[in-house]
């Protein structure tokens, strides 16, 4: 493993663990997104959701908006009418929102950190910290696009 690429060294332990996990088993997975392309983060999140849907208890820590958003999307997909879900997302695991808890570290005005439980419902996970960062990044990209279109480089 020490000579393998980052992708192999990050995913090989998970692949090995997947063989031995059974319903009622437990997996603690720290930073599953480390060194992974966003598409692979998305796939790892879907794999984690399959484990949860199969009865494995999973605890994940992440800084990845991609990973967290995919978990939220899978919760939302499970709430869709079956015919819609089967048509648009036939291979996605059904992630019951009642089996998911999410927490976020927040910095208080006094500089101290607190851990706050996020709202998880059929429409996904409310992630203000991740979502505000994504919105700022999107606004910046849109502004740059408009500046280029208007010749204001």
N, C-alpha and C positions, 0 to 999 in steps of 0.2 A: 504494500500500500504506500510506503514512503516514497516510492518512485513514480506513483501513478499521478494522473492529472488531478486537479482539485475536484472536478466533478466526480471522478471515480472514487476518490478518497472520502468525499462527503456522502455519496449515495450507497457505497458498498456496505457500510454498517447497517443502514436501514434495510437494504435488500436481505441481508443476513438475518436481521431481527424479524422480518416479515414471515419468514418460514416457521418461526416458533410461537408467534402470537396467536392466542385463541380467545374466544369470548370470555370476558372476565379478567383477562390479562391486563397488564399495565405497561405503558410506554411513556417515558419522560424524554422529550425531544427538544434539546436546546438549539435555537437558531437554525432551523432546518433550511433556511434560505442561504446560509453562508456559502459564498463562492458560486452560487447558481445563477444562471441566466433567468430573467423573469418568467420565461415559458416553463422552465424546469421548476421554478418555485410554484407555479400554478399547478403543475402535475403532482408535485410533492404534497401540496395542500389537498388535492383531490384524493391522493393515496391515504393521507391521514383521515380524511372524511370517511373513506371506505372502512378503515379500521374502526372508527367510532360507530358507524352504521352496523358493523359486524359485532359490536358488543365489547370492543377493547376500550379501556379507559386510557385516554391520551392527555398528557399535559404538555403544552408547547409554549415556549417563549419565542418571540419574534420581534424584529424591527421592520419587517417587510410589509409594506402596504399591499403588495401583490399577493402575498400569502394570505394575509388577513382578509382582503377583499374577496378572494376566491372562497374562503370559508363562508363569508357572508352571502356570496352568490349561491352557494350550494344549499344554504338554509332557505333562501328565497325560492330556489328551484323546487324544493320539496313541498312548498306551499302552493305551487301551481296546480291547476286541474290536471288530472292524470293524462288526458288526451293531449294537452298542450305540452306537458313535460315530455311525454313519450315522443312527440313529434320533433321538438327542438333540442332536447337534451336526453336522448335515449340511454346513454351509457353512464350518466352521472349518478353518484350515490345519493341516496335520500338522507339528508342530514337534519334530524329533528332538532328544532331550536331549543327544546326543553333539555337536550343532552349537552348543550354548549353553554359555557360561561366564559366571559371575556373580561379582562381587567387592563387598565392602562395606568402607567406611572405618569403623574402630573407634577409639575413644579408649581408650588404655591408662591404668592407674592413675596413671602418672607424667605424664599430660596430653598425651603425644605420640600422634599418629595412626599407625595402621598400616592397610595394605590386606590384607584376608584373602579368599582364594578361598572361595566358598560351594559347598556340595555341590549338584550338579545331577544328578538321576537321573530315572527314568521317572515318579516321583511328584512331580516339579516341582523347585522351588528352595527349599532351606532358607534362610529369611531371618530369622534371629533378631532382628535390629534392627527390621525392619518389623513382624514378627509380634508382638513384645512390646509395641510401641507400639499396635498395633491392639487387642490384648487389653486393655491398660490403658484405652483409650478405650471399648471395649465394656463393661468392668466398671463404669466410671464412669456410662455411660448406663443400665445395668441398675440400679445403685444409685439413681440419680435417679428412675427409673421406680417402683421399690419404695417410695421415700420418698413420692412423690406418691400411690401407691395406699394407703398407710398414713396419709395425712393429715399427714405430718411435713414440711411445707414451711417 
